[in-house]
Amino acid sequence: MIYALLSLAVITEVAATLLLKSSNGFEKWWLGMAAFFFYSIAGWVFAIVLKSMSVGSAYAIWSGVGIALVCAASVLIWQQKFDLYAGAGIALIVAGTLLITTKSSVVLQ
């Protein structure tokens, strides 16, 4: 259940980030306001997650998965370039997230 909530927090944060980009610096204010709404939901759900999961492991997963999803969505939505360096960077983020969540003492409550 906790990973489902963490997934919801990540998805709403990614949606908020994409909406913020779409707002074009708040020229489309309704998209910017929607971004604030989704950031609020993400923060609220993440706070619930932190009651049961260590902040180190939860934040490692949150940020790692979030970065990978935003990067992938940017390629699909705005045709941003995805090159070898972006792929290597995401691979390093995933490796770091796995290292933190499986081997580090930071995962202890």
N, C-alpha and C positions, 0 to 999 in steps of 0.2 A: 504493500500500500504506500509506503514512504517513497518508493521509487516512482510510483505513478504520480504522486504529488510533485515530486521533483521534476518529472517530465512535464507536467502541466506548468510549473513555474518557468521552466526553460522555454517552452513553446510560447507562452504569453510574453515573455521578455523578448524573444526573437520577433514575434509579431509586432511588438511595440517599436523595436528598432527599425524594422522595415517600414512601418507607418511613419516614423519620424523622418526617414529618408524621403518617403513619398510626399511628405508635407512641403518639401522644397523650402526649408527654412521658415516654416509657418506661413508661407504664401497661401497654402491650402490649410487654413487653421483647423478645420474639422478633422483632418487627418492627424494633425499635431495633438489635438485634444483626445482623439482616440488612442494615440500613443501613450499619453499620460494615464488614461484609463487602464490600458493593458500593463503598463509599468506598475501601477498600483496593485493590480491583481497578482502580478508576478511577485512583488514584494510581500504581499500578504500570504500567499501560498508558500513562499520560501521561508518566511518566519515560522510557519507551521512545521515545515520540514526540519528546521533547525532545532525543534524541540526533541526530535528523535535521532538526529544524525549530527555528527561532529561538523563544525563549521569548515574545517580544512577539507574534508572529503566532499562535503556538499558543494562548496564553492569551486573546488577543482572540477567536479562534474558539470556544474552550472556553466562555468566559464568555458571549459573545453568544448562541450557539446554546443553551446551557444555560438561560439566563434565559428565552428565548422558549419553549422546550419546557416548562419548569416552569410558566410562566404559562398556556400552553395546556392542560396536563394539569390544572391547578388548576380551570380553568373546567369541564372535562369531568368530573372526578372529584368535586369538592366544590362544584360550581355557584357558584364564586366569580365575581364580576362582572368583565366585560371591557368597559371603556368606551373612549371616545375617547382619554382620557389614557393608558391602558394601551397602546392601539394606537400612539399617537404615541411613547411611550417605547420600545416595541419597535422601531419604525421607526428611531428615532434610534440605538438600540443596533446594529441591522443596518448602518445607514449608517456608524457609527463603526468597526465591525468591518471593513467593506469598505474604508474609508479607510485604516485601519492596515495591513491586509494587502496593499493594492495600491499605496499611495503613500508610506508612511512608511519611513524608513530603519531603523526598529525591527525590520523583518523580516530584516535581514541577520544572518548567524550571528555 
